[in-house]
């Protein structure tokens, strides 16, 4: 296909190269012309503006730093909107704001142009090796039609829902990652200051229940189905463990902000009379505050796990 690619930075340069290796004809653009040198040497054509990219393409991809850059490239005077014909397709690979994605989508839809958000996860190394997840929001029929093109970029492209859903999934994933990162910094400084060698501590916790499980897998047992009996680990026992950990922090003068917040959540859950329910029952407090109830049927959860076991599930 004739594909336009805008944004040849740490991620985009590799994704554009994969599209070329898959046999697609590329026209490229970047704020820095020199960034396109490897692609031009491999046969890609340079375009001076996003509009010129659009005019030469059936499908356009953007991989940009953030919402402001996407808006400028998509809607600017020499942007994609000025060059894309009705019926063409635009995938934004940027980690973007859902509100911006939806606004651009509305403008493009009025012109008969298909716009989908498709943020990626895997980092520069994943972009280079092709081990990327793409989370796509928009018209599912368009996603299905162009999935072979997306599969040239990453090994796990999945449809998430309407426009903006891909961006929401990406923000949930990345925010969780950095919250966990902060929590790990907190508990590891506790462990080391309390007297354990950091390498020995790391080796030990990797073999625990949390260490052996993928980050989001634990949601399937209790939180997603909304079922907290029988308990795998009772709330009263979890409360005791976190109480001991925060006490150890006080003993060694280690700030434990996240752990203390977690202890407050567990204490509130205990005060609801939930001591013998599974410890994850404390997650219901956040459901109440957010005004949302999360209940996924067991059969639907099983289908996802079966697809994942077969190598077709989301990353």
N, C-alpha and C positions, 0 to 999 in steps of 0.2 A: 504494500500500500504506500501511498504518498503521505508521509507522516511529518508533521512539524513538531519540533521540540525546542522549548524555550526555558533556559535556566540550566547551565552546564557546570554547576558547582560540585561539591563533594558527592552529592547523591546523583544529580541529574546527568553528569558526564558518563557515569557507568550505565545508567538506564538507557540513555540515548545510544550508547555503543551496543548494548544488547539488542536493541531494535534493529540496528544496522546488520548485526550478525545473523539476525533472523530473516534477513533478505529484504527488509523494507527500505524504501527510498526516503532519505531524510533531508529536510531543510531545517537549519538550526539558527538560533539567535541567543545571544547573551549580552548582558550589560558590558562585558569585557570581550571584545572580539577575539583576543588571544586564547580565551578559554575554549574556543571552537577549533583550534588548530588541529588537534588529533582527529577530530571528526571530519574536518575538511580533507585532511590527508587520506582518510579512509574512504572518501567519496561523497561525503555530505555536502550539500550546497548551503552557502551562507545567505541569510536575508538580513537587511539592515534594520527592519522594524518588525514588531509582532504582526502588524497588518500584512506585510509581505510574506511572512510565514503562513498566515492564514490563507492568503490568496493562492498559495501553491500546495495546499494540503487538503486531504480528505479527513484526517484526524489530527488534532493538535493536543500536545501534552505540555503542561507547565510544571516546573519544579522550582519553586521560588522561596525566598526567606520567610514571607508571612503575608497577612491579609492586605497590607498597603500595596505591596509589590504586585500581588495578583489583581487587585482592582485596577492598578495603572496599566498592566499588560492587557487585561481583558476589556476594559472600558475606555482607555485613553484615546486621544485623537488618532493616534496611529496604532491602535490596539486591535485585538482579535475581532471585536465586534464589527469593526469597519471592513474586515477582509473575509470573514467566514460566510459562505453561502448557506442558504436554507438547506437543511438535511445533513449538514456536516456535524461532526462530533468533537467536543472539547472535554478532556479529562484534566482536572487539576490535581496534581500529586502532592501539593503543598499541605503542610499541617496548617489548617486555616480555621477561621471562625465560622461556625455554622450560619450565623446571620449574614455574613459576607457572601458565603457560597449561595445561600438562598436568594439574595438580592441579585447576584450575577445571573443565576439560573432563570429568574423571572424575566430579566431583560433579554437574555438569549432565546428563551422560549417564545417570546413575542415575535422574534425574527425567524422562528422555525429552526433554530439551532439547538442541538442536544448538548446539555452541559451536565457532567457528573463529577462529584467529588470523589477522589480516590487516593487519600493519603496512604503513605507507605510506612512500614516498620521493619527495621533490620539494620539500620545504620549504614555508614559508608561501606563496611565490610560486606554486609548483606547485599547492598546495591552492586558491588563488584562481582560477587559470586552468583548473584541471581536468587539468593535465599532471602526473599522479601515477602512480607504479607502486604497485600493491597486491600483496603477496606473501602468498598464502593457504595455510594449513595446516588440515587437517581432512578431513571427508567430501567427497570429490570430487563426488558427486551433488548435495550441497547447494550447493557452490560453483557448479556448472553451472546449477542452478535459479535462483540469485540473482545470477548474473553481470550481468544487465541492471541490477540495482540498484547493484552495485559499479561498473558502467560510468558511472553518473551521478556518481560521486565522482572517478574517475580514468580516464585513457585507456589504462592498461596494467595490467589486472588479470590475474594468472596464478596457476594452481594449482601449488604447489611440492611438496606431499607430505602426509603424515599430520600430525596436530595437533602444533604446535610448529615445523614446518618453515618456516613463514612468518617466525617470530621469529628462527630461526637464520639464514635468508637475510638478514634485515635487519641482524643483528649482524655478519655477515661483511662485508656491504656497507659499513656505517658504520665498522667498525674499519679496513678497508682504506683508506677515505677519509682517516681521521685519521693513519694511518701514512704514507700518501703525503704528506699535508700536512706532517708532521714532516720527511720526507725533502726535500721541496721547500724548506723553510726552511733546512735544512742546506746544500744545494748552492747555493742562491741567495746566501746570505751568503758562501759561498766565492767565487762568481763576482764579486760586487760588491767584496769586500775585495781580490781579486786584480787588480782594475782595470777591470772592464767595467761600463759604464753599465747600471743595472737595466732600463730600458726596452729598450735594444738587446739585452740578454741575453734578456729575455722574448720579444721578437720573433723572435730567432734560434732558440731552443729549441722554440718552437711549430711550427716547420717541420721539425723532425727526425723521425726514425722514431717515437720515443715520443710526441712532440707531436701527430702526425697520427692516432694510433691511439686508439680508445676504451680506457679503462683495462683492462677485462677481456678484450678481444678477443685479446690475445696468448696467452691460455691455450689457445686452440684449436690452435695449431700444434705445440706440444711437450708441455706439461704434461698436458693432458687426455688425449690419446691415449697418453702415455708413450713418445713416440718422439723421440729426440734425434740421429738421423742421417738424412740429412746435416745438418751444422750450418748454420744461417743466419748465426750469428756464433759462432766457436769460443770455448770456455771460456778457452783460453790468451790470446786477444786481449782478452776481457772482463776477465780478471784483470790484464792489463797496464794497461788503461784505469783501472780502479778504483785500482790501485797508484799511478798517476800523480796521480789526483785526491786521494788521501789524502796523498801527498807534498806537493802544492800546499797542502793544508790545514795541514800542519805548518809549511811555509814562511811562511804568513801568519797562523799562530796562530789558526786557525779550528777549533773542536771538530768532529770528524767521527764521531760515535758510530755512527750507522747505517751510514755508509760503511765504517768499520773492521769492523763486524760482518759486513757483506756481503763484505768482503775475506777475513775468516776463513773464511766459508762457501766461497768460491771456492778458497781455498788447500786446504781439506780435500778439496774435489772434485778438485782437481789431484792430490792425493796418492792418490786412488783410481785414478789413471791415466785420467782423463776429459778430458785437455787438448784432444783433437781433437773431442770431442762438442760439441753446442750448449751455449752458456753456461747455458741454463735447466736443464741437467742437475743443477746444484747444488741445485735444488729437491727432488731426490730425497732429500737428506739430511734434510729436514724430514718427508718421508713416513716415513722410517725411524724418526725420533724419535717421531712421533705414532702409529706402529704402524698405518698405513692405506695402502693402495695405491689410487691413482686411475687408472683406465683406462676411457676412454669410447670406444666404437666410432666410427670415422670417419663412418659413415652417420648416426648419431644427432647428431653435431656438425653435419653438413651440413643436416639437417632443421631444426635451430634457426636456422641462418643463413638458410635459405630462407624460413622464417616471418618472420624479422626483416626481410628484404628486402621482403617483402610487406606490411609494416606491422603484422603481428600478433604479433611477437615480444616478449619481455620488455624492459622499459626497463633 
